[in-house]
């Protein structure tokens, strides 16, 4: 991500976690068939995977020292 290069790795990782969370919310509330990029698997699988990725990246982002 350009943000990670221009600003900091912490900002890039935090932004990525927020975007993954937003994608999970979009997958939950979007009517069928929903966004093509987000409707590869069943809705529950997509939401669980996106939430787990958002939480994981968010935790890792907090471990990166801010510069």
C-alpha positions as a Markdown table, in Angstrom:
| # | Residue | x | y | z |
|---|---|---|---|---|
| 1 | Unk | 0.0 | 0.0 | 0.0 |
| 2 | Unk | 1.2 | 3.5 | -0.8 |
| 3 | Unk | 0.2 | 4.7 | 2.6 |
| 4 | Unk | 2.6 | 2.3 | 4.3 |
| 5 | Unk | 5.5 | 3.6 | 2.1 |
| 6 | Unk | 4.6 | 7.3 | 2.4 |
| 7 | Unk | 3.5 | 7.5 | 6.0 |
| 8 | Unk | 4.4 | 4.5 | 8.0 |
| 9 | Unk | 4.0 | 0.7 | 8.3 |
| 10 | Unk | 1.7 | 1.2 | 11.3 |
| 11 | Unk | -0.6 | 3.5 | 9.4 |
| 12 | Unk | -0.7 | 1.2 | 6.4 |
| 13 | Unk | -1.5 | -1.9 | 8.5 |
| 14 | Unk | -4.1 | -0.1 | 10.5 |
| 15 | Unk | -5.8 | 1.1 | 7.3 |
| 16 | Unk | -5.7 | -2.4 | 6.0 |
| 17 | Unk | -7.4 | -3.7 | 9.1 |
| 18 | Unk | -10.1 | -1.1 | 8.8 |
| 19 | Unk | -10.7 | -1.9 | 5.1 |
| 20 | Unk | -11.0 | -5.6 | 5.9 |
| 21 | Unk | -13.5 | -4.8 | 8.6 |
| 22 | Unk | -15.4 | -2.6 | 6.1 |
| 23 | Unk | -15.4 | -5.4 | 3.6 |
| 24 | Unk | -16.9 | -7.8 | 6.2 |
| 25 | Unk | -19.7 | -5.3 | 7.0 |
| 26 | Unk | -20.3 | -4.8 | 3.2 |
| 27 | Unk | -20.6 | -8.5 | 2.8 |
| 28 | Unk | -23.1 | -8.8 | 5.6 |
| 29 | Unk | -25.4 | -5.9 | 4.5 |
| 30 | Unk | -25.2 | -6.2 | 0.7 |
| 31 | Unk | -28.1 | -7.8 | -0.9 |
| 32 | Unk | -27.6 | -11.0 | -3.0 |
| 33 | Unk | -25.6 | -11.4 | -5.1 |
| 34 | Unk | -23.6 | -8.6 | -3.6 |
| 35 | Unk | -20.2 | -7.2 | -4.6 |
| 36 | Unk | -18.6 | -9.6 | -7.1 |
| 37 | Unk | -15.2 | -9.5 | -5.5 |
| 38 | Unk | -16.7 | -10.4 | -2.1 |
| 39 | Unk | -19.1 | -13.1 | -3.1 |
| 40 | Unk | -16.8 | -15.9 | -3.9 |
| 41 | Unk | -17.9 | -18.3 | -1.1 |
| 42 | Unk | -20.9 | -18.5 | 1.1 |
| 43 | Unk | -21.8 | -15.4 | 3.1 |
| 44 | Unk | -20.9 | -16.8 | 6.6 |
| 45 | Unk | -17.5 | -18.1 | 5.4 |
| 46 | Unk | -16.7 | -14.7 | 3.8 |
| 47 | Unk | -17.7 | -12.8 | 6.9 |
| 48 | Unk | -15.7 | -15.0 | 9.2 |
| 49 | Unk | -12.6 | -14.9 | 7.1 |
| 50 | Unk | -12.7 | -11.1 | 6.6 |
| 51 | Unk | -13.3 | -10.5 | 10.4 |
| 52 | Unk | -10.5 | -12.9 | 11.4 |
| 53 | Unk | -8.1 | -11.1 | 8.9 |
| 54 | Unk | -9.2 | -7.7 | 10.2 |
| 55 | Unk | -8.6 | -8.7 | 13.8 |
| 56 | Unk | -5.3 | -10.4 | 13.0 |
| 57 | Unk | -3.9 | -7.5 | 11.0 |
| 58 | Unk | -5.2 | -5.0 | 13.6 |
| 59 | Unk | -3.4 | -6.8 | 16.4 |
| 60 | Unk | -0.2 | -7.0 | 14.4 |
| 61 | Unk | -0.6 | -3.3 | 13.5 |
| 62 | Unk | -0.6 | -2.4 | 17.2 |
| 63 | Unk | 2.6 | -4.3 | 17.7 |
| 64 | Unk | 4.5 | -2.2 | 15.1 |
| 65 | Unk | 6.3 | 0.7 | 16.8 |
| 66 | Unk | 4.9 | 4.0 | 15.6 |
| 67 | Unk | 7.5 | 6.1 | 13.9 |
